[in-house]
Amino acid sequence: MPTDPARRARLLVPVLAAGSIVALAGCASPGTGGDDEPAIVATTTQVTDFATQLAGEQAEVTGLLQPGQSAHSFDPSAAQLLALGSADALVVNGGGLESWLDDAIAASGFDGVLIDASTGIELAATEEEHTAGEPDHAEGDEHSEDHDHGAGNPHIWTDPALAEHMVANIADGLAEVDGIDDDALRASEADYSAKLQALDAWITENVDTVPVGQRLLVTNHDAFTYFLDAYDVTFVGSVIPSFDDNAEPSAAEIDALVARIQATGVKAVFSEASISPKAAETIAEEAGVAVYSGDDALYGDSLGQPGTDGETYLGSQVHNARLILESWGVEPSALPEALRG
């Protein structure tokens, strides 16, 4: 798969499987889909979209998390556990994002094919080592070897090249599900991968018009590490000093972020669609910069509601890139044909 390892070289640590997140190739339970079509359950909105794009009409894909819902504090309902227990396959983001997953699997009795979309992807370190002004550590050095996987950032989908890797993992897992036609599956994979590559090329083309020193970003929480690494963007800081969007910033942390914004020349603070914008708006006001919130918030942990720019993964990434580019004073170029419509 065409992922350039050089652009993943900063702050990387190996992804270790969490708990019972292993691929189960045993006999799947009877699905909930009609007419014997396989029933696929997926965790996050992103992997639900990936699975839907790949399976097409071959399977019934059900997402556990809904648009705007955070994976960090999710608690599946009894009905969702019932659906999971009868599913033929479960698609997860992996990388430690779904901390509730082992309990959900145990409670539901799920024994189908478990597909970890993060397999083979290395996790980047979190904000503590990723904030502007701190030294980078190359992949494979003594620092990257010492990190516990729990400190890694699981928001891997924010880089389209890593999203393509996730899609390949999901396709490989779906190929093991009875009732999925492999030829149709691989055709869908090739088509969607081409769109992800077009997205990556379009973002790169536009970001490259901005001098590296002016590529600065402040977001609600530390969810865009892989986007930053892919496009050589400096992360000045986040409103919530954690990749967990349930954390709360202290007064000292807010003051420190305001000072960094003013010192670096950041022009905007970005809220996220699934997080309250109040703290971001307060910090932007104190720093004297613009704030992007409401319809102009970024899609981070979750895709958007039906009818919004963020309804799909591709739409969410185009939306995010456009707003970030505009905050840098760039009018983005026209979308490539593969991403139109």
Secondary structure, DSSP 4 states (H G I P E B T S, - for coil): ----GGGG-BSEE-----TT-----SPPPPPSSGGG--EEEESSHHHHHHHHHHHGGGSEEEESSPTT--STT----HHHHHHHHT-SEEEE--TT--TTHHHHHHHHT--SEEEETTTTPPEEE-HHHHSTTSPP-BTTSHHHHH--GGGEE--GGGSHHHHHHHHHHHHHHHTTSTT--HHHHHHHHHHHHHHHHHHHHHHHHHHTTS-GGG-EEEEEES--HHHHHHHT-EEEEEEESSSSTT----HHHHHHHHHHHHHHT--EEE-BTTS-SHHHHHHHHHHT-EEE-GGGSB--SS---TTSGGGSHHHHHHHHHHHHHHHTT--PPPPPGGG--
